[in-house]
Amino acid sequence: MLPQLRIRSAGRAPNPFFRRGLAVATALPLLTLAACGYGSQAKDDTSSQKIAAGAKKIDGLDSVKIGYFGNLTHATALVGRQQGIFQKELGATKAGYATFNAGPSEIEALNSGSIDIGWIGPSPAINGYTKSDGKSLRIIGGSASGGVKLVVDPKKISSLKDVKGKKIATPQLGNTQDVAFLNWIAEQGWKVDAQSGKGDVTVVRSDNKVTPDVFKAGSIDGAWVPEPTASKLVAEGGKVLLDEASLWPDKKFVITNIIVRQSFLKEHPKAVEAVLKASVETNQWINANSGAAKAAANKQLEADSGKALPAKILDPAWKSIQITDDPLAATLNAEAQHAVKAGLLKQPDLKGIYDLTILNKVLRAEGRGTVDDAGLGTS
C-alpha cells in the first residue's frame, strides 16, 4: 500500500489515471485506497449510544462525526464504537459515525464537513493532502500496521523466484498494495510497465471483492492483497508466500492512520483530544484482550455490513494486523517514494502532513512514550 491499496466495484468513481490519458504527471489521484475497503459509497449512521448522566458537551459541540471503513485494518474504530469508548470520552457530545467503502469518498466527506475525523489508509491521506496543497487534512495518529500478504497457488508457485512469468493480482493501479508489489518486483531485478502491468510479471488489477473468485477459477496465480482478502484466498487453497511485514524494519508499516479536517483541529482541539484519548484507550484494550477485541470488531462489522467474517478467515486475518498508536511516519514517506520510483506519483511535499501534538499529550498523560513524525510535522 503505498502500503495501503484498494479497488472499486460498480458505482466507483472513474480512475483518474485513465481519465487523464495515463499521464504520469497527473498520476497522483491514483493513490487511492487499498487496505481500506471497496467501492465509493458511504453509509451514514446517526444512531446514538448511551450518554452518561451528568456528562457535558465538549467544545460546545452537539456531535463529532467519525468515519471509518468496515475492514479489520480499522479495528480501532470498529472496537471503539462497539465498546462505546468514543462516546464515553466525548461525554454529552454525540459520537456519530459514517462507514465508507473507498478513500476518495471519505476524503470528500472530510472536506465537505460531513465527517470531522476519520480512519483511513496512507495512500488516500497522501492524495488528499497533496491535492489540496496541504490545506485539507492532518494525520493526527496511527492505528494499524501490517495485514498485507502475497498469497499464491502452491500448484503453480513454490518459491519467490517462481513469481516471475506469473499473473499476480493487486487491488488497483496505483493503490498501496499495487505500489508495494511494483517496488518488490523492481527489487528482484525484474521489469514491469507500471501502467499496463505487463512485463516479467503480469500485474492484474482486480477488485478485492472478486479476487477470491478469480483466484479460485485459476485466472490468476496469486495476489498481493490486504486482509481479509488474503485469508479468503488461503481458504480457497492459497498459500502465503510472503508477508509484506517481513520487508519492513521491525516488521512494521502503516496501513491505517487517523486524519482530521484542519479547520476542525484548530477550532475544536478538546474534541480531537477526546477522540484520540478514546483511540489510545481502545488500542490498549485491544492489545490486552485480543480474543474479546476480535469478537467486538466482528460484531461491529456484522452491524455495518450485515455479515460477520467466519472464523477461518477472521482468525488468521486478525493475527496479521498490529494495532498501534504510532503512525509509523517514516514508512508512509517510504511508501510515497516507492510510488515515485514506480512512476505513479510526482515527488510530493509531505511536510506538515502530521500534527502529533495532541496524541503525544495523551500518551504522556498515560505515562507512555511519544511518537515521531519523521520530520513531516507542522513544526
Secondary structure, DSSP 8 states (H G I E B T S, - for coil): --S---B--TT----HHHHTTT-GGG-GGG---STT-BSS-EEEE-------TT---STT-SEEEEEEESSGGGHHHHHHHHTTHHHHHHTTSEEEEEEESSHHHHHHHHHHTS-SEEEE-HHHHHHHHHHTTT-SEEEEEEEEEE-EEEEE-TTT-SSGGGGTTSEEEESSTTSHHHHHHHHHHHHTT--B-TTT--BSSEEEE--TTTHHHHHHTTS-SEEEEETTHHHHHHHTT-EEEEEGGGGSGGG--EEEEEEEEHHHHHH-HHHHHHHHHHHHHHHHHHHH-HHHHHHHHHHHHHHHHS----HHHHHHHHHTEEE-S---HHHHHHHHHHHHHTTSS-----TTSB--HHHHHHHHHTT------TT-B--
